[in-house]
């Protein structure tokens, strides 16, 4: 499945368009900082099983919107549903448990823990985390073995297995990006949210990461990512949502978005109408 993959019902290329089988739907989401309205999204839907890029000029509100949806930033108003269930107002770990997991532009690897321990820590609902169960090893040890096996499998897939016993703080920026994506997959998310995954990544690791992202889509994981590099966006995106001044101003296939007058005006700083 390549970029601009076809679907059984093509969404309309317009802001706030309805999507067939939307996994995430947001309505009336607003976030202001004093007199600055950073996010004012009336309606947007993200389609299941595709890669959607969230783009826009600096200050468009992309990261703030990302943070609000994933519970890392409070909303002033608005609601959003994941798989038909409202997750607005839930803390980040609860949203992650519901199936929406994110990474960060500045990686959040625990520097003084090993790569393998970073991976294992991400697994949810670990029985050994409960006080009474922790006192009974047979109650949690089989799950611990399964978690480690999954972690090692993901590290192998992301070509990080040789670094399993290295402290995460010793990894290069690109390796930390790979680790963060691999760690997010420990939760087995339905929706993976990536905040500028290619920032600071060298060309070789960038190609590896691009391959992993498209592979995730091909395996059924929905991916939404914020990105400034338009070459990356047009290479792997099936759909693009463009923001400016906190609002969604355009949506569509990459080939249409790069020629969209509103998008061009937003990036060039002229009024868009």
C-alpha positions, 0 to 999 in steps of 0.5 A: 500500500503506497502513499495516496492509497485508495479507499472504498469511499474517497473523503471530500477534499475540504476542511472538516470532511467526513471520513469513512470509518473515522477512528478519531473525531474532534468537535469544537476544540479550542485552546487559548493562552491569554489572548492568543487562540492557539487552537480553534478546530470546529471539526476534523476526522482522522480515517482508520488505517491510513497515514495522515499528516498534520501540517502548517506554518510555524505557530499554526497550532499543530503541536498544541492540538496534538497535545490537547488530543493526547491529554498533555494540554488542557482544552478550554472546550471541545470534545473528541472520540476515539473509536466512538468513545469520548476520551476528552478530559482523560489523562494521557495514560488513560488515553494510551490505554484506550489505544491512542499513543504518542511520541514527542519531538524531543524524545522522552527516553529514560536516559538512566535506564537501559533500552530494554528496560525502557521498552518493558516499562511501556507495557500496560496493565502489568500485574507486578505493579500491584503491591499484593501481586508483586509479593507472589512471583508466580502471579506476574512472572509469566506476564513479565516473560511475555513482555520481555519477549515482545520488547526484544522482538520489537527491538530486533525489528527496529534494529536496536537489539544490539543496544538492548543493554545500553543506557538510553541516554547514550543513543544517538538522536535518531536511535532515540526516535526509533526507540520511542516509536518501538516503545509506543508499540509496546502498548499495541496502539490502534492510533499512533501519534508522532510529533515531528518524527524526522526532526534531527534524524540523519538521512539513513535512519530517516529512511529506516523510520519512514519504512517502519511508519508505512509498514505500520500502516500496512499492518493496520495501525492508523498513523497521524503525524506532525511534520515540517519536511514536505518531502517526507509528508508527500512521500508517505502520507495518504491524507493531509490536514493543514492548519493555520492560525489554529484552524483547519484550512484545508484537507486532501491528498498530497497531490492536491494539497501542494497545489491548494491556494489556501495552503500556499497562502498560509505558508507564504504569509498572505491572507487565505480566503 
